[in-house]
Amino acid sequence: MTNSSLKQDPNQLTLYVHPWYEVLNELGNTTPCEFGLTLKPSEETIGPKSIEWAAGLFEGEGWLCPKYKDPKKQWKLGVAMTDYDVIKSFHETLQVGRCYGPRRKPSFKEHWKSYWQVDVTNTKDILKVIYDFYPYMGERRRAKFDEFLTHHYGN
């Protein structure tokens, strides 16, 4: 059996090649990837994560709420998830609060994973995190930050 033609069939769809694929091929082989691609390590993967990264994680997974029924007494800022490395990096980036785990609530089903958590309960530390995160937050998180500031520092 032989090919009748090496010309591309006009009715055949062409495979889309994303621009990053070409860039990766130009970078050369430095770190193997499970899909056969090769990547050079980025600066973000070396050393501590950025405050922008931590703010993004908080925007998606975090909370700020009164710890007790009276919001003027004490508030709690935190993030919880099953990925220890992510929680550890978040805590190292904040440089405040407490990192602990693994935790399992009695209501957890057997197949559910344990989780790790970072909590910040000191008012001055929460204020520091708000100061760092505020420019990167969406409307809903900024409203919660504003609520905290109003309760603790007035108008």
C-alpha positions in Angstrom: 0.0 0.0 0.0 1.4 3.4 -0.9 0.3 7.0 -0.3 -1.4 8.3 -3.4 -0.4 11.9 -2.5 1.7 13.8 0.0 -0.4 16.9 -0.6 -2.8 18.0 2.2 -6.4 17.2 1.5 -8.3 20.5 1.5 -11.2 18.8 3.2 -9.0 17.6 6.1 -9.0 19.7 9.3 -5.6 21.1 10.3 -4.4 20.6 13.8 -4.3 23.8 15.8 -0.9 24.6 17.4 -1.1 27.0 20.3 1.6 29.7 20.3 3.0 28.6 23.7 3.8 25.2 22.2 6.2 26.8 19.7 7.7 28.9 22.4 8.3 25.9 24.6 10.0 24.1 21.7 12.3 27.1 21.2 13.3 27.1 25.0 14.8 23.6 24.7 14.9 20.7 27.1 15.5 21.5 30.8 12.7 19.9 32.8 10.7 16.9 31.7 7.0 17.0 31.7 4.6 14.0 31.8 3.2 15.0 28.4 6.6 15.0 26.7 6.8 18.8 26.7 9.7 20.5 28.4 9.6 23.5 30.6 12.1 25.8 32.1 11.5 26.6 35.7 9.8 30.0 36.2 11.0 32.4 38.8 7.7 32.0 40.7 8.4 28.3 41.3 11.7 29.2 43.0 11.5 30.7 46.5 8.4 32.1 48.3 5.2 32.7 46.5 4.1 36.3 45.8 1.5 38.2 47.8 -0.6 38.4 44.6 -0.6 34.6 44.5 -1.7 34.4 48.2 -4.4 37.0 47.5 -5.7 35.0 44.6 -5.9 31.9 46.7 -7.7 33.8 49.5 -10.1 35.3 46.9 -11.1 31.8 45.9 -10.8 29.7 49.0 -10.6 32.0 52.0 -12.9 33.6 54.5 -13.1 36.5 57.0 -15.8 36.3 59.5 -16.6 37.0 63.2 -15.3 34.2 65.3 -18.1 34.6 67.8 -21.6 36.0 67.5 -20.5 39.5 68.5 -18.3 40.7 65.5 -16.7 43.4 67.7 -15.0 40.8 69.9 -12.8 38.7 67.5 -12.7 37.9 63.9 -11.0 35.1 62.0 -9.3 35.1 58.6 -8.4 31.8 57.1 -8.0 29.3 54.2 -8.4 25.5 54.4 -7.8 22.8 51.8 -6.4 19.3 51.5 -3.2 20.3 49.8 -0.6 20.7 52.5 2.1 22.3 50.2 -0.3 25.0 49.1 -1.4 25.8 52.7 2.3 25.9 53.8 3.2 28.3 51.0 0.2 30.5 51.9 1.3 30.6 55.5 4.9 31.3 54.6 3.8 34.1 52.3 1.6 35.8 55.0 4.1 35.4 57.8 1.3 35.7 60.3 -1.3 33.4 61.8 -1.1 29.7 62.5 -0.9 26.7 60.2 -2.3 23.4 61.4 -3.6 20.1 60.4 -4.3 17.5 59.2 -7.9 17.8 60.5 -11.0 15.7 60.1 -14.4 16.6 61.4 -16.6 13.9 62.9 -19.1 14.5 60.1 -16.6 13.7 57.4 -17.3 10.6 55.3 -14.7 7.9 55.3 -13.5 8.6 51.8 -13.0 12.4 52.4 -9.5 13.7 52.7 -8.2 15.4 55.8 -7.5 19.1 55.4 -4.9 21.7 56.5 -5.8 25.2 57.6 -4.3 28.7 58.1 -6.0 30.9 60.7 -5.3 34.5 61.5 -7.1 35.7 64.6 -4.9 38.6 65.9 -6.6 41.9 64.9 -3.3 43.5 63.9 -2.3 40.5 61.8 -5.7 40.5 60.1 -5.2 44.2 59.4 -1.8 43.5 57.8 -3.3 40.8 55.5 -6.1 43.2 54.5 -3.6 45.9 53.7 -1.6 43.4 51.5 -4.6 41.8 49.8 -7.0 44.7 49.4 -5.8 45.9 45.9 -6.2 42.4 44.5 -9.7 41.6 45.9 -13.0 41.5 44.1 -16.0 43.5 45.2 -17.4 40.9 47.6 -14.1 40.4 49.5 -13.5 44.1 49.7 -16.9 44.5 51.2 -16.0 42.0 53.9 -12.7 43.8 54.5 -14.6 47.1 54.8 -17.0 45.5 57.3 -14.1 44.3 59.4 -12.5 47.8 59.3 -15.7 49.5 60.2 -16.3 47.2 63.2 -12.8 47.6 64.6 -11.8 51.1 63.6 -15.1 53.0 63.1 -15.9 55.0 59.9 
